[in-house]
Amino acid sequence: MVDASSLNRPAPQTIDLLLSRRSGSAKAMTGPGPNPEELRVILQAGARVPDHKKLFPWRFIVFEGEGRKRMGQMLGDILCAEGDVSDERVAMERERFRRAPVVIGVVSRARENIPIPMWEQELSAGAVCQNVLLAAHALGYVANWITEWYAYDPRVKEKLGLKPDERIAGFIYIGKPGEPLEERVRPDLDSLVTYF
Ligand SMILES: Cc1cc2nc3c(=O)[nH]c(=O)nc-3n(C[C@H](O)[C@H](O)[C@H](O)COP(=O)(O)O)c2cc1C
C-alpha cells in the first residue's frame, strides 16, 4: 500500500516518458531483463490501474528463464500436431519466448452477468498492459505489447491454464533494445480532437 500522503506526487518527468515512449521490437531484444525487484515494481504498476468496483479483472503469467523455453516447446508441439508445418516454422516457434529475457502475459478475467460491463473490465486489462509498458520503459528497458497467433489459440490458452472465460490481453516482452529505436507515424492530433 502507498501511504496516503504520497499519492499523486507530481512527476513532471513522466510527461517526457509519455511523449517519447516507443515500443522496442521483441525480435530485436537482448538482455539483461529486469531483476526480481524491478519485475515486482513493473507488476505492481500493472496492478495499479483504474478498475470499476475493484474487481481486479486481470492476472499475470510471468515467463522467464526456462519457462520461456517450455512455452516455446509447447507452441512448437502444438504446431507440429497440425502436421503440415515446416521445420523452420516449428524451430521459430520454439524460440519465440526466448526473444526477450522476460515476458509478462496479461490475462483478462472479465466476467459477464455482473453489474460492471465486460467492456469496462476489458478496458482495465488494456490499462494494465499499458502500465506494464510504461513501468518497463521508466526503468530503462524496452517493451513490446503483442498478441500474435498464440494469444487467441484455444489450445495454447488451455495449456496455460486459462479458464474458458479468460482471454489474453497481451504478452508484454521486456528487454534491452538490440537495435536503435525509430519513431513511427503518429496521428494528427487535431484531426482526432473536437471540443464540445
Ligand atoms: C492489443 C494489442 C496487440 C498488439 N499485437 C501486436 C502484434 O501481435 N504484433 C505486432 O507487431 N504489434 C502488435 N501491437 C502493436 C505494438 O504493441 C506497438 O504498439 C506498435 O508496434 C507501435 O509501436 P509504439 O508502441 O511505439 O507506438 C499490438 C498492440 C496492441 C494494443
Ligand as a Chemical Component Dictionary entry (heavy atoms), coordinates in Angstrom:
data_LIG
# 
_chem_comp.id                   LIG 
_chem_comp.type                 NON-POLYMER 
_chem_comp.pdbx_formal_charge   0 
_chem_comp.three_letter_code    LIG 
# 
loop_
_chem_comp_atom.comp_id 
_chem_comp_atom.atom_id 
_chem_comp_atom.alt_atom_id 
_chem_comp_atom.type_symbol 
_chem_comp_atom.charge 
_chem_comp_atom.model_Cartn_x 
_chem_comp_atom.model_Cartn_y 
_chem_comp_atom.model_Cartn_z 
_chem_comp_atom.pdbx_ordinal 
LIG C1  C1  C 0 -3.748 -5.252 -28.082 1  
LIG C2  C2  C 0 -2.534 -5.039 -28.945 2  
LIG C3  C3  C 0 -1.980 -6.119 -29.597 3  
LIG C4  C4  C 0 -0.868 -5.944 -30.416 4  
LIG N1  N1  N 0 -0.338 -7.033 -31.049 5  
LIG C5  C5  C 0 0.718  -6.876 -31.856 6  
LIG C6  C6  C 0 1.267  -7.993 -32.533 7  
LIG O1  O1  O 0 0.818  -9.128 -32.378 8  
LIG N2  N2  N 0 2.319  -7.786 -33.362 9  
LIG C7  C7  C 0 2.844  -6.520 -33.559 10 
LIG O2  O2  O 0 3.805  -6.375 -34.332 11 
LIG N3  N3  N 0 2.353  -5.444 -32.898 12 
LIG C8  C8  C 0 1.311  -5.585 -32.070 13 
LIG N4  N4  N 0 0.803  -4.499 -31.408 14 
LIG C9  C9  C 0 1.410  -3.143 -31.642 15 
LIG C10 C10 C 0 2.646  -2.873 -30.799 16 
LIG O3  O3  O 0 2.429  -3.137 -29.440 17 
LIG C11 C11 C 0 3.094  -1.392 -30.879 18 
LIG O4  O4  O 0 2.131  -0.585 -30.279 19 
LIG C12 C12 C 0 3.324  -0.917 -32.277 20 
LIG O5  O5  O 0 4.399  -1.608 -32.806 21 
LIG C13 C13 C 0 3.569  0.600  -32.338 22 
LIG O6  O6  O 0 4.641  0.997  -31.576 23 
LIG P1  P1  P 0 4.542  2.056  -30.386 24 
LIG O7  O7  O 0 4.016  1.308  -29.195 25 
LIG O8  O8  O 0 5.941  2.553  -30.207 26 
LIG O9  O9  O 0 3.618  3.120  -30.803 27 
LIG C14 C14 C 0 -0.296 -4.644 -30.575 28 
LIG C15 C15 C 0 -0.844 -3.569 -29.885 29 
LIG C16 C16 C 0 -1.948 -3.754 -29.072 30 
LIG C17 C17 C 0 -2.525 -2.561 -28.346 31 
# 
loop_
_chem_comp_bond.comp_id 
_chem_comp_bond.atom_id_1 
_chem_comp_bond.atom_id_2 
_chem_comp_bond.value_order 
_chem_comp_bond.pdbx_ordinal 
LIG C1  C2  SING 1  
LIG C2  C3  SING 2  
LIG C2  C16 DOUB 3  
LIG C3  C4  DOUB 4  
LIG C4  N1  SING 5  
LIG C4  C14 SING 6  
LIG N1  C5  DOUB 7  
LIG C5  C6  SING 8  
LIG C5  C8  SING 9  
LIG C6  O1  DOUB 10 
LIG C6  N2  SING 11 
LIG N2  C7  SING 12 
LIG C7  O2  DOUB 13 
LIG C7  N3  SING 14 
LIG N3  C8  DOUB 15 
LIG C8  N4  SING 16 
LIG N4  C9  SING 17 
LIG N4  C14 SING 18 
LIG C9  C10 SING 19 
LIG C10 O3  SING 20 
LIG C10 C11 SING 21 
LIG C11 O4  SING 22 
LIG C11 C12 SING 23 
LIG C12 O5  SING 24 
LIG C12 C13 SING 25 
LIG C13 O6  SING 26 
LIG O6  P1  SING 27 
LIG P1  O7  DOUB 28 
LIG P1  O8  SING 29 
LIG P1  O9  SING 30 
LIG C14 C15 DOUB 31 
LIG C15 C16 SING 32 
LIG C16 C17 SING 33 
# 
